[in-house]
């Protein structure tokens, strides 16, 4: 039997340990809220979003 282990590179390890990353539970909660808002019709059109962007 041959068992292969995938060792993570230093870069992959650093990305996993990044303190600036948003925690997964927080991301899931945000996606759930967004989905519920979309189902309830609480959406903003793309044209409105563009109008709110201040580009100079």
C-alpha positions, 0 to 999 in steps of 0.5 A: 500500500502506498500512502501519499500526503500532500504537504502544504507549501510555505505560501499556502500555510501563510495564506491559511494563517492570515489574520486578515481573513474573514472567518468562515462562519461570518462569511456563511452568515453574510451569504445567508443574509444576502440570500434572504434579502434577495428572496425578499426582493430587497435588491439594488439594481446595478445602475444604482450601484454605479451611480453611488460610486464616486469616481474621480 
